[in-house]
Amino acid sequence: MRKGAKAAVIGSVFAVVLGGAGYGAYNFVTAVSGGTGAAGPAPVKTGPPSGSEVRETSRAFFAAWEKGDAAKAAGYTNYESGAESLLVGYSGAAHLTRVRITPGATAGATVPFSVKATVSYDGKSKPLAYASRLTVVRGETTGKALVDWKPSVVHPQLKDGDTLVTGESASPAIEAVDRNNVVLSKDKYPSLGPILDALRDKYGDKAGGTPGIELAIHHGTTETPDTTLATLAEGRPGKVRTTLSASAQAAAEKAVERYAESSVVAVKPSTGEVLAVANHRQDGFNAAFLGKLAPGSTMKIISAATLIDNGITTSTGPAPCPPTATWQSQTFHNLKGMQPQENATLSDSFSRSCNTAFVKYADEVKVDSLTNEAQQRFGLGRNNWKTGIESFDGSVPASGGPDTAANMIGQGQVQMSPLNMASVTATAMTGAFRQPVIVARSLDGRDLATAKGLSGGTVAQLRTMMNRTAVSGTAAQVMAGLGGSIGAKTGSAEVDGQTVSNSWFTGYRNDIAAAAMTQEGGHGGDAAGPIVAAVLRTGG
């Protein structure tokens, strides 16, 4: 609870006091007693803080921060305990001194500012400079103008639960290289930043390096590696060889930059090695490996395999495409403008991405048929992938009711990441499930996930359908101009609360398979498709 929050009932106040927030008790006393004097309590100011209040509050906060007076600076915020803890650590555990703060031009109640400081440790020093911003709000109970406290006020990369620490690095530095010994740096490949941090956290002490002295953000979540802000003394980096391809990585980084909230992964189907992984997201999240979203019609690769492997139909067998299909009271539709095709084959409906053709077969598959296909043949959903860094294995639950049909078209309860769908495509084109890896198994001797894969007959049918989709189906425009052995599948996934669907696309060209996802990107060919095509053009 932050300072200025209204206490409507006595029970709420007791909850604040029992929670240990001393400022809550102060708010209760002043609100009830109203201070001293026969005239009664002074009126509490309301409304947004004035320009002068914004300037006075921010400058007082900055002055106390510069002097290292954490308690006083925290008193100018609406969350004293949280602010004081982080500000104490700023000069304490982080060893930051000689702080100079320069406010910028105020925009309403928001004040941008720049910080210059010196970080010192064990006789070594280094300057630190960065920019941040704060917002001044009105305390509801006190009426005072207060800094709206967030950890990002102290540093823009800080989040709840994070702390600043200077000392010997938690893991020795690494020099990550690609499959051809090309150095992979954050400067040249910015999207790799979180991935390189994860590799350092996991393999730094195995790579033969020595730790340096660093100022770093120690994140509150144990699975997130430290983020280095400044290096006072270089350690000796150990070399970590990845499976990545510098050329494919460069293409992936450039491709995702064109579309906000996009992620892409490319793998080598013959080995399972990850060739590229890139994200373009505001939150810095590695959605390429960790995303959990409905994959839309790209899921029809697994659904088609399910129908074939269970003897329900074949690529040249029937899969009629009516305008609508109803399953257990839920009606499913096709994309707007799609003409019905009553005599369609599975290949016809797959290449056109007809939803109703797959929904119509929901009463011929068992509740767990799709789950078994995903787990046993595509290696998904068993929570046992060991790629080298944290990753999601996909989820295809045995859902009853309308979700039995919805899962067939990549909606319902199905969740995938671009990594999962790139692996699905690799399995579909080779018949073998090879668990994706970003570092070789030999680096740490970890056990990789296995699955029995697909029969030669199923692979031939899937490749034929995916090739048709790439040449004359919904993926033809995106895949135009790509030579060699090609195949693809488009997808768009509707999400509650979004007016625009998520764009999905997966495809292969020779010995490279890739999948991409763009949140609120529209149809598969609108955003995710061009990303995948750009990566496939590199050839790995």
Secondary structure in CASP SS format (residue, H / E / C, confidence):
PFRMAT SS
TARGET T0000
AUTHOR 0000-0000-0000
METHOD secondary structure of the structure
MODEL  1
M C 1.00
R C 1.00
K C 1.00
G C 1.00
A C 1.00
K C 1.00
A C 1.00
A C 1.00
V C 1.00
I H 1.00
G H 1.00
S H 1.00
V H 1.00
F H 1.00
A H 1.00
V H 1.00
V H 1.00
L H 1.00
G C 1.00
G C 1.00
A C 1.00
G H 1.00
Y H 1.00
G H 1.00
A H 1.00
Y H 1.00
N H 1.00
F H 1.00
V H 1.00
T H 1.00
A H 1.00
V H 1.00
S H 1.00
G C 1.00
G C 1.00
T C 1.00
G C 1.00
A C 1.00
A C 1.00
G C 1.00
P C 1.00
A C 1.00
P C 1.00
V C 1.00
K C 1.00
T C 1.00
G C 1.00
P C 1.00
P C 1.00
S C 1.00
G H 1.00
S H 1.00
E H 1.00
V H 1.00
R H 1.00
E H 1.00
T H 1.00
S H 1.00
R H 1.00
A H 1.00
F H 1.00
F H 1.00
A H 1.00
A H 1.00
W H 1.00
E H 1.00
K H 1.00
G C 1.00
D C 1.00
A H 1.00
A H 1.00
K H 1.00
A H 1.00
A H 1.00
G C 1.00
Y C 1.00
T E 1.00
N C 1.00
Y C 1.00
E H 1.00
S H 1.00
G H 1.00
A H 1.00
E H 1.00
S H 1.00
L H 1.00
L H 1.00
V H 1.00
G H 1.00
Y H 1.00
S H 1.00
G C 1.00
A C 1.00
A C 1.00
H C 1.00
L E 1.00
T E 1.00
R E 1.00
V E 1.00
R E 1.00
I E 1.00
T E 1.00
P E 1.00
G C 1.00
A C 1.00
T C 1.00
A E 1.00
G C 1.00
A C 1.00
T E 1.00
V E 1.00
P E 1.00
F E 1.00
S E 1.00
V E 1.00
K E 1.00
A E 1.00
T E 1.00
V E 1.00
S E 1.00
Y E 1.00
D C 1.00
G C 1.00
K E 1.00
S E 1.00
K E 1.00
P E 1.00
L E 1.00
A E 1.00
Y E 1.00
A E 1.00
S E 1.00
R E 1.00
L E 1.00
T E 1.00
V E 1.00
V E 1.00
R E 1.00
G C 1.00
E C 1.00
T C 1.00
T C 1.00
G C 1.00
K C 1.00
A E 1.00
L E 1.00
V E 1.00
D C 1.00
W C 1.00
K C 1.00
P H 1.00
S H 1.00
V H 1.00
V C 1.00
H C 1.00
P C 1.00
Q C 1.00
L C 1.00
K C 1.00
D C 1.00
G C 1.00
D C 1.00
T E 1.00
L E 1.00
V E 1.00
T E 1.00
G E 1.00
E E 1.00
S C 1.00
A C 1.00
S C 1.00
P C 1.00
A C 1.00
I E 1.00
E E 1.00
A E 1.00
V E 1.00
D C 1.00
R C 1.00
N C 1.00
N C 1.00
V C 1.00
V E 1.00
L C 1.00
S C 1.00
K C 1.00
D C 1.00
K C 1.00
Y C 1.00
P H 1.00
S H 1.00
L H 1.00
G H 1.00
P H 1.00
I H 1.00
L H 1.00
D H 1.00
A H 1.00
L H 1.00
R H 1.00
D H 1.00
K H 1.00
Y H 1.00
G C 1.00
D C 1.00
K C 1.00
A C 1.00
G C 1.00
G C 1.00
T E 1.00
P C 1.00
G C 1.00
I E 1.00
E E 1.00
L E 1.00
A E 1.00
I E 1.00
H E 1.00
H C 1.00
G C 1.00
T C 1.00
T C 1.00
E C 1.00
T C 1.00
P C 1.00
D C 1.00
T E 1.00
T E 1.00
L E 1.00
A E 1.00
T E 1.00
L E 1.00
A E 1.00
E C 1.00
G C 1.00
R E 1.00
P C 1.00
G E 1.00
K E 1.00
V E 1.00
R E 1.00
T E 1.00
T C 1.00
L C 1.00
S C 1.00
A H 1.00
S H 1.00
A H 1.00
Q H 1.00
A H 1.00
A H 1.00
A H 1.00
E H 1.00
K H 1.00
A H 1.00
V H 1.00
E C 1.00
R C 1.00
Y C 1.00
A C 1.00
E C 1.00
S E 1.00
S E 1.00
V E 1.00
V E 1.00
A E 1.00
V E 1.00
K E 1.00
P C 1.00
S C 1.00
T C 1.00
G C 1.00
E E 1.00
V E 1.00
L E 1.00
A E 1.00
V E 1.00
A E 1.00
N E 1.00
H E 1.00
R C 1.00
Q C 1.00
D C 1.00
G C 1.00
F C 1.00
N C 1.00
A H 1.00
A H 1.00
F H 1.00
L H 1.00
G C 1.00
K C 1.00
L E 1.00
A C 1.00
P C 1.00
G H 1.00
S H 1.00
T H 1.00
M H 1.00
K H 1.00
I H 1.00
I H 1.00
S H 1.00
A H 1.00
A H 1.00
T H 1.00
L H 1.00
I H 1.00
D H 1.00
N C 1.00
G C 1.00
I C 1.00
T C 1.00
T C 1.00
S C 1.00
T C 1.00
G C 1.00
P E 1.00
A C 1.00
P C 1.00
C E 1.00
P C 1.00
P C 1.00
T E 1.00
A E 1.00
T E 1.00
W E 1.00
Q C 1.00
S C 1.00
Q E 1.00
T E 1.00
F E 1.00
H E 1.00
N C 1.00
L C 1.00
K C 1.00
G C 1.00
M C 1.00
Q C 1.00
P C 1.00
Q E 1.00
E C 1.00
N C 1.00
A C 1.00
T E 1.00
L H 1.00
S H 1.00
D H 1.00
S H 1.00
F H 1.00
S H 1.00
R H 1.00
S C 1.00
C C 1.00
N H 1.00
T H 1.00
A H 1.00
F H 1.00
V H 1.00
K H 1.00
Y H 1.00
A H 1.00
D H 1.00
E C 1.00
V C 1.00
K C 1.00
V C 1.00
D C 1.00
S H 1.00
L H 1.00
T H 1.00
N H 1.00
E H 1.00
A H 1.00
Q H 1.00
Q H 1.00
R C 1.00
F C 1.00
G C 1.00
L C 1.00
G C 1.00
R C 1.00
N C 1.00
N C 1.00
W C 1.00
K C 1.00
T C 1.00
G C 1.00
I C 1.00
E C 1.00
S C 1.00
F C 1.00
D C 1.00
G C 1.00
S E 1.00
V C 1.00
P C 1.00
A C 1.00
S C 1.00
G C 1.00
G C 1.00
P H 1.00
D H 1.00
T H 1.00
A H 1.00
A H 1.00
N H 1.00
M H 1.00
I C 1.00
G C 1.00
Q C 1.00
G C 1.00
Q C 1.00
V C 1.00
Q E 1.00
M E 1.00
S C 1.00
P H 1.00
L H 1.00
N H 1.00
M H 1.00
A H 1.00
S H 1.00
V H 1.00
T H 1.00
A H 1.00
T H 1.00
A H 1.00
M H 1.00
T H 1.00
G C 1.00
A C 1.00
F C 1.00
R C 1.00
Q C 1.00
P C 1.00
V E 1.00
I C 1.00
V E 1.00
A C 1.00
R H 1.00
S H 1.00
L H 1.00
D C 1.00
G C 1.00
R C 1.00
D C 1.00
L C 1.00
A C 1.00
T C 1.00
A C 1.00
K C 1.00
G C 1.00
L C 1.00
S C 1.00
G H 1.00
G H 1.00
T H 1.00
V H 1.00
A H 1.00
Q H 1.00
L H 1.00
R H 1.00
T H 1.00
M H 1.00
M H 1.00
N H 1.00
R H 1.00
T H 1.00
A H 1.00
V H 1.00
S H 1.00
G C 1.00
T C 1.00
A C 1.00
A H 1.00
Q H 1.00
V H 1.00
M H 1.00
A C 1.00
G C 1.00
L C 1.00
G C 1.00
G C 1.00
S C 1.00
I E 1.00
G E 1.00
A E 1.00
K E 1.00
T E 1.00
G E 1.00
S E 1.00
A E 1.00
E C 1.00
V C 1.00
D C 1.00
G C 1.00
Q C 1.00
T C 1.00
V C 1.00
S C 1.00
N E 1.00
S E 1.00
W E 1.00
F E 1.00
T E 1.00
G E 1.00
Y E 1.00
R E 1.00
N C 1.00
D C 1.00
I E 1.00
A E 1.00
A E 1.00
A E 1.00
A E 1.00
M E 1.00
T E 1.00
Q C 1.00
E C 1.00
G C 1.00
G C 1.00
H C 1.00
G C 1.00
G C 1.00
D C 1.00
A C 1.00
A H 1.00
G H 1.00
P H 1.00
I H 1.00
V H 1.00
A H 1.00
A H 1.00
V H 1.00
L H 1.00
R C 1.00
T C 1.00
G C 1.00
G C 1.00
END
